[in-house]
Amino acid sequence: MEDNTDKPVMRVRHSDLTLAAPEQSRFKTVCPVCTMGVLPVRRNPEHVEIILETDMCLNCGQQFIYVDIEEVRTGRKAPSKLSNIRKLKL
């Protein structure tokens, strides 16, 4: 097993990752580093409905920050800058 616990934290978009078990969870994803581990999507222990922006692979220990955490929390994709520009021109 790889040990990435001392490696720099990686910034990723949750929406770019592969779901580990889409039929069971829309949050758990396959680790993009070791491809064998799972990123469970950490939650605030006092308020479990709040998803945290930091996560760690259960297999290799690589740490991540979700740059699209607000989209993950709400279940919606934020509009891209390009779509905003198109709306302004219409």
C-alpha positions in Angstrom: 0.0 0.0 0.0 1.2 3.5 -0.9 1.6 6.0 1.9 0.8 9.5 0.7 0.1 11.0 4.1 3.1 13.3 3.9 2.4 14.4 0.3 1.1 17.9 -0.4 -2.7 18.3 -0.3 -4.3 18.1 -3.8 -7.0 20.4 -5.0 -9.7 18.6 -7.0 -13.2 19.0 -8.3 -15.5 16.4 -6.8 -17.5 16.5 -10.0 -14.4 15.4 -12.0 -13.9 12.2 -9.8 -15.4 8.8 -10.5 -18.1 7.7 -8.1 -17.2 4.5 -6.1 -20.7 3.2 -5.8 -23.2 5.5 -7.5 -26.1 3.2 -6.5 -25.2 3.7 -2.9 -23.8 7.2 -2.6 -23.5 10.3 -4.7 -20.5 11.4 -2.6 -18.0 8.5 -2.2 -15.4 8.6 -5.0 -12.5 6.6 -6.2 -9.1 8.0 -5.2 -7.5 9.6 -8.3 -4.0 8.9 -6.9 -4.0 5.2 -6.0 -7.2 4.2 -7.8 -7.9 1.5 -5.1 -9.0 3.7 -2.3 -12.1 5.6 -1.6 -12.7 9.3 -0.7 -15.7 9.0 1.7 -16.4 12.8 1.8 -15.9 13.8 5.4 -18.7 15.4 7.5 -18.8 17.8 10.4 -19.0 15.5 13.5 -21.3 17.9 15.3 -23.6 18.5 12.2 -23.4 15.4 10.0 -25.4 17.1 7.3 -22.5 19.5 6.6 -20.0 18.1 4.2 -16.4 19.3 4.8 -14.1 20.6 2.0 -11.2 18.4 3.1 -11.0 14.6 2.5 -8.5 11.8 2.7 -8.2 8.5 0.8 -8.9 5.5 3.1 -6.3 3.5 1.3 -3.2 5.7 0.5 -3.8 8.6 2.9 -3.6 11.3 0.2 -5.4 14.4 1.3 -7.6 16.5 -0.9 -9.5 19.8 -0.9 -12.7 20.0 -2.9 -12.6 23.3 -4.9 -16.3 22.8 -5.8 -17.5 22.1 -2.2 -20.5 24.5 -2.5 -21.8 22.6 -5.6 -21.3 19.3 -3.7 -23.2 20.6 -0.7 -26.2 21.9 -2.7 -26.2 19.1 -5.4 -26.1 21.8 -8.1 -23.4 22.7 -10.5 -22.3 26.4 -10.4 -22.7 28.1 -13.8 -19.5 28.3 -15.7 -18.0 31.7 -16.6 -18.7 31.1 -20.2 -22.5 30.5 -19.6 -22.6 33.7 -17.5 -21.0 35.6 -20.4 -23.6 34.2 -22.9 -26.4 35.2 -20.6 -25.2 38.7 -20.4 -25.0 39.1 -24.2 -28.6 37.8 -24.7 
